[in-house]
Amino acid sequence: MRKNNMRTPEEKAKIIEEYLNGEHGLHYYERKYAIHYQVLHSWYKKYLEDGIDGLKSKTGKKKGGTKGQGARKPKNREEELEKKIMKLEIENARLKKAI
């Protein structure tokens, strides 16, 4: 089986509709399309609940994300000093390893 083969909602719907209109079970389509049975079953449930919209991927980049969250600005003087101490401690540890 192939890993991480992203399929469009239209491709997923085509496979599920083929299953619904056909005479074979999900295990047949598991082999035919090299998709794990549990994945097919998940698509089937989502398709019955929400149609093709239920098959859209919810992973990926979020719109309006917070780029660089780790580098946020300190809120007050105390946080600013703590951040500076942490940087100096890291630099000190690196210098000790270099000696």
C-alpha positions as CSV (number, residue, x, y, z in Angstrom):
1,M,0.0,0.0,0.0
2,R,1.1,3.5,-0.7
3,K,1.5,5.9,2.1
4,N,0.2,9.5,2.3
5,N,-1.5,9.4,-1.1
6,M,-3.6,12.5,-0.8
7,R,-6.9,12.2,-2.7
8,T,-9.3,15.0,-3.6
9,P,-12.8,15.0,-2.2
10,E,-14.0,14.2,-5.7
11,E,-11.8,11.1,-5.9
12,K,-13.0,10.0,-2.5
13,A,-16.6,10.5,-3.5
14,K,-16.1,8.6,-6.8
15,I,-14.7,5.6,-4.8
16,I,-17.5,5.7,-2.3
17,E,-20.2,6.0,-4.9
18,E,-18.7,3.1,-6.8
19,Y,-18.9,1.1,-3.5
20,L,-22.6,2.2,-3.0
21,N,-23.6,1.4,-6.6
22,G,-21.6,-1.8,-6.9
23,E,-21.9,-5.3,-5.6
24,H,-18.6,-5.6,-3.9
25,G,-17.7,-4.9,-0.2
26,L,-15.2,-2.4,1.1
27,H,-12.5,-5.0,1.2
28,Y,-12.7,-5.3,-2.6
29,Y,-12.1,-1.5,-3.0
30,E,-9.3,-1.7,-0.3
31,R,-7.4,-4.0,-2.7
32,K,-8.5,-2.2,-5.9
33,Y,-7.4,1.3,-4.8
34,A,-4.7,0.3,-2.2
35,I,-6.5,2.2,0.6
36,H,-6.8,0.7,4.0
37,Y,-10.2,-0.6,5.0
38,Q,-10.5,1.8,8.0
39,V,-9.8,4.8,5.8
40,L,-12.5,3.7,3.3
41,H,-15.0,3.1,6.2
42,S,-14.2,6.6,7.6
43,W,-14.8,8.2,4.1
44,Y,-18.1,6.2,3.8
45,K,-19.4,7.5,7.2
46,K,-18.4,11.1,6.4
47,Y,-19.9,10.8,2.9
48,L,-23.3,9.6,4.4
49,E,-23.3,12.3,7.0
50,D,-22.1,15.4,5.0
51,G,-21.8,14.3,1.4
52,I,-18.7,15.5,-0.5
53,D,-18.1,18.3,2.0
54,G,-17.5,15.7,4.6
55,L,-14.6,14.3,2.5
56,K,-12.7,17.6,2.5
57,S,-9.4,17.4,4.4
58,K,-9.2,19.4,7.6
59,T,-5.4,19.3,7.7
60,G,-3.0,21.8,6.3
61,K,-2.2,25.4,7.0
62,K,-4.7,27.5,8.9
63,K,-5.7,30.8,7.5
64,G,-4.6,33.8,9.6
65,G,-2.2,31.7,11.5
66,T,0.2,33.1,14.1
67,K,3.6,33.0,12.3
68,G,6.5,32.9,14.7
69,Q,4.6,32.1,17.8
70,G,7.8,31.1,19.7
71,A,9.3,34.6,19.1
72,R,6.6,36.6,20.8
73,K,7.5,39.9,22.4
74,P,7.8,40.0,26.2
75,K,4.8,41.5,28.0
76,N,6.7,43.3,30.7
77,R,10.2,44.1,31.9
78,E,10.4,40.9,34.1
79,E,9.7,38.6,31.1
80,E,12.2,40.6,29.0
81,L,14.9,40.0,31.6
82,E,14.0,36.3,32.0
83,K,14.3,35.9,28.2
84,K,17.7,37.6,28.2
85,I,18.9,35.4,31.1
86,M,17.8,32.3,29.3
87,K,19.7,33.4,26.1
88,L,22.8,34.1,28.1
89,E,22.6,30.7,29.9
90,I,22.3,28.9,26.5
91,E,25.3,30.9,25.2
92,N,27.3,30.1,28.4
93,A,26.5,26.4,28.0
94,R,27.7,26.4,24.4
95,L,30.9,28.2,25.3
96,K,31.6,25.7,28.1
97,K,31.2,22.8,25.6
98,A,33.6,24.5,23.2
99,I,36.4,24.7,25.8
